[in-house]
Amino acid sequence: MKKIAVLTLALIAAGVLAAGAQAQETSNKVAQATPAPGPSEALLLQWNEIGRKLIAMAEDFPEAKYDFKPKPGARSFAERLIHAAAANYYFTNLALGQKPPGEEEPPRAQFKNKAALVAYVKKSFADGAAAIKSKGDTGILYSVVDPFAQDNPAQAGKSQIRLIDLAHSLNEHSGEVYGQLTVYYRDAGLIPPESRPKKAAEEIKPTLPGGKIRTYYIAAIETDWDYAPSGMDMMTGQEFQGQTKIWTEHTKDRIGKIYRKAIFREYTDDTFSAEKKRPKEWEHLGILGPLIRAEVGDTIVIHFRNNASQPYSMHPHGVSYDRDSEGTPYPDTGMDAAGLVPPGQSHSFVWNVPERAGPGEDDGSSVVWLYHSHNWEPKDVNAGLIGPMVITRHGSARADGSPKDVDREYAMLFMLIDENASHYLQHNIDTYIQDPKSVNKLDVVPIDIDGNLDFAGSGFAGANYKASINGYVFGNLPMPTMKRGEHVRWYVMTMGGQANYHTPHWHGNVVTLDKHHTDIFSILPAQFVTADMVPDRIGTWMFHCHISEHMEAGMMAMYQVLP
């Protein structure tokens, strides 16, 4: 084809030259062909490609079905993976001058869980790829004793095979296993990863004409979170005393105020190497993930990286999505297809923002929703993986998605965080308790330190309930600040178990909710409320849950109104 193109250009040039002298200046440059890859590079491309497909299957197939067999007597899904991975070492070992592996493959029992087997499959292809690179174009053509000639006693130990041919035969073998595993997928009622429709970046469109693509880079990370970083009860301006010590003091049998958590944090790009600094006006978000914004008609694209030690996801409320962007487990769907992300892996979530995700007829210009991890939802959320999402009415948003008619916004999560239900409870016990084996995880005592009946409770388990606002207790929330007469919008949310019934209450000023003025309202678990305030009383005011036990345990903060 290239020769034909060059010949055609030459003929055209000759014709033009014959027509006149001006054509002598015509350039006839033909791009040089890209050199074909050498034998080792071509082999490496094939090795990595079939490895990618098998690894994708290993990561995607539900762990509960890893021992699935399409019929009695057949190898299980897991055993097929072991077979393919073990065979790779017939090439790798010989390429490195080592003995070929024995005929016996690693037993299934050697791999205690899915993660261990996935790691083995990855390592087998990575080791082979490294061996190919080390041999190069010359070494890959060397001959070795054919490890499979032993099937013919007359040729055993005599027959030779080039390393490149041995590697190609194992690529073909891996391809056969891949084909077999696609059948396993179908028989198990699943769709293989390569057979699912892919959303390329250029295929992602705004939900409605005129909308935008809003892109975020968010990671789940692990950190040690301090519920009271000042070390003080900021509501009194004093050190913690009496009952308040139950939830804040570190003793030989209480964890105190610092716990290992998993939280969402935003990054500048898909390398996830630089965390995006929070603007001062959003420092009050505390433990919450980054504020995600959109205007009705937009599409939200989140490139997510799981840098934590548990499988996590991002599940949104209110917006529209396909199952692979739902972040929720199903028995008939593998992890990747459901948007569940193993540790160290990445996933892109695409959330559409139709009209029904935005403000209703009687709402203001924006409404709030939540997003959170939904792999093991109670443990994920109590671990700290939750954040706010604000959707603004079409035509009412600034360029960044914020509502044009609002001066300041504050997002507040009233949540009784149950550290007993966190993935990291045992880590926190082992890290902060002097004698971890002495801990009674069921120690809930419904009395106060004076021996009186008190449902706020005490004891080890009781002390692990953190009555917090954005992950802060006893006034440690960075103080929301506004000016008199500004239009301030409060996004108030809650999540968690049945004890998460709250009554947010503002001292000093009122909010407008459902066309009514009030200084208090109630919210139930997984409820989100948008309330507007135009403060008229200057001062520093209390902002808290009015349920006595929650207030007693620290669900209190302050806000400030300036002139």
Summary of the structure (lengths in Angstrom):
residues: 563
radius of gyration: 30.9
end to end distance: 77.0
largest distance: 110.3
contacts: 1804
relative contact order: 0.09
helix: 33%
strand: 26%
